Amino acid sequence: MRAYSIREALQQGGATTELYLHGLSLCEAPEEVWSLPNLEVLDLENNQIEQVPEAVALLTGLRILRLSGNPLREVPAALERLPLLEEIYLSRCEFRTLPGVLSNCRALKKLDLSGNRIKTCALEKAQWGKLESLNLEKNALSAFPSGLENAPCLRTLDLAHNRIAEISASSRLPIGLESLDLRRNRIAGIPGHWGALTQLRHLDLSQNRLEALPEAVRQLRQLRQLKLDDNALTRLPDFMAELPVLDALNLRNNQLSELPEALSSMPSLSTLNLAGNPLHRLPPLPENLRALDVSKTAIEALPESLIRLARLRALDVSYTQIPEMPPLLAQLPRLEQLIWKGYPTGPVQDTRLLMHFPALKTRTGVLPAAGWRRLHKLIAAGRKAGFGPEGLFTLNRIEKMGPEAEINLPQEQALKALSLPFPPLRRALTGWLLSHFPASGLEAAHRIGWFGRPKGVPLGFWKERLESCGLRMAAKGDVPTHLVIGEPPYPESPSPMPLPGILDLPVLESYLAREESRYLQTEEDAGQADRLQRMLRSRDTGFLRLAIPFIQGGGLPPRLRTDLFLAWKLCPDPGLRAELRQLLRRHLPFGDQKALSRSLPLHLEMDPAALRRQMERLTEGTGLDAGIVEAWKEYGEKR
């Protein structure tokens, strides 16, 4: 069991196997620690401990000891008497020499001495027959450690961030070594016999002083990662093609002015970093390449052979001499990440090429961030709907320019694009359709079709209203003369050919309102309007039932809209209320119909001031006249 305090460990007794006391500012380890017989993991990292007592020998089952980040003066000799101790962490402990007792820890598999001040490391007497990992990173080593052959099982060796300038021919390494990190030293070459490291998979020689790639690398047939960045290499040897499983090659910030043609013969290479080299051209590259970085080079053009890289997913061409985005990039079907910082004329504004990247997910320097997010959403939605690159480019221009976009786009394609789940495009397309496919004036017998859902009210309402004004709703399979764009969802395919003109909804609403009120334009109709008003204000169910066919046959004068609203609001009969509501949905403008959804109570018996306030709340934001409720109250009192 784990414990994070002495009290918790003592409560658990012999059940405690792991004790974590890191970062507690301890000056010494609590004595109670040594009385835990079954302890396997002891973590005392990042404290102020200067000495570990010999009592540590009592922890005979200890496997892992963490003492990193303590100002230790020495390591207790008792450690060599711990038969199961496999891992010791002593990083950042201010050691200047390698503690001798560590050489006698025969069960040791992992040793971390990074971040100390060790200057020399002689391991001839080490009894590390089981050691697998040795970390001496960030020390002050000026010479390569000797005696490493005494660790035949060593698999990982980290000597990064030291001062090693020369590796002598006598410096031997275990034949089974798999990972060797020598970055940030002063190395100019490696011994030829290191070519015998046939199991080496990871070699990091970055940030050194190599002027030529050592011949020993030629024999490392199992090498998968080779890091040579920040050296002084002037050429790359042809034998690179003899590394059959090399997967990643980093040559960033060297002095390479050309690359060998043999580079294309590296069958497993998937990641190649050539940034910061004075390259003017690229040779043919391996076809399995997935990531390529040629930023900060002198390359003026990408080779045509790049189109063979069908698996390329990431490309960085930042700060190069390439003047414009080459069309061949559009032939990279799997490209997901394109980085183009420092483009000569700023962020790439020609988005036509970007439409051709079927897999592109991220970009840096290609477009401003906000523009890219919008474009990426458009591309994703458009591809899903079956739009090709040129169609996507056209839609993008409409989305940016709106109705002013002078673009040749068939009407059926524009209507199809309205189905895309991209509101900015839908708004722009609606305006563009209205300006490019305007409908002729409305006349009796014209057939009205809807593309999408009618706004606010059911389709049946529109059918009745159109028929009352001499128009009719286009039936299924019928070709409409006028098409009104409604709200999503839109059908997948546009209306039948030939396609009609696009009619703006406000124009249709204006026509209907004009037709509905036309009978009121003569003098004799004024008397009919007054009689209708008295019927509505009577609040008598009989008169209200007479008013309904009167409105259905002759329409509703605009000045009586508020009266009809109050008749509905104050009607006590549920069935009659439903009929009055249908009339309101038919005759009220869209902006006024929001009053129908407000459920505030209204009674003429209310206090006049309260009645007026309630009516104002009900009609807020509409064209209904709240003051009419006072006339209703007076009319009721007179009766």
Buried (B, 14 or more C-beta within 10 A) or exposed (E): EEBBEBEBBBEBEEEBBBBBBBEBEBEEBBEEBBBBEBBBBBBBBBBEBBBBBEBBBBBEBBBBBBBBBBEBEEBBBBBBBBEEBBBBBBBBBEBEEBBEBBBBBBBBBBBBBBBBEBBBBEBEEBBBEBBBBBBBBBBEBBBBBBBBBBBEBBBBBBBBBBEBBEBEEEBBBBEBBBBBBBBBBEBBBBBEBBBBBEBBBBBBBBBBBBEBBBBBBBBBBBBBBBBBBBBEBBBBBEBBBBBEBBBBBBBBBBEBBBBBEBBBBBEEBBBBBBBBBBBEBBBBBBBBBBBBBBBBBEBEBBBEBBBBBEBBBBBBBBBBEBEEBBEBBBBBBBBBBBBBBEBEEEBBEEBBBBBBBBEBEEBBBBBEEEBBEBBBBBBEBBBEBEBEBEBBBBBBBBBBEBBEBEBEBEBEEBBBBBBBEBEEBBEBBBBBBBEBBEBEEBEEEBBBBBBBEBBEBEEEBBBBBBEBBEBBBBEEEEEBBBBBBBEEEBEEEBBBEEBBBBBBBEBBBEBBBEBBBEBBEEEEBEEBBEBBBEBBBBBEEEBBBBBBEBBBEBBBBBEBBBBBBBBBBBBEEEEBBEBBBBBBBBBBBEEBBBBBEEEEEBEBEBEEEEBBEBBEEBBEEBEBBBEBBEBBBEBBEEE
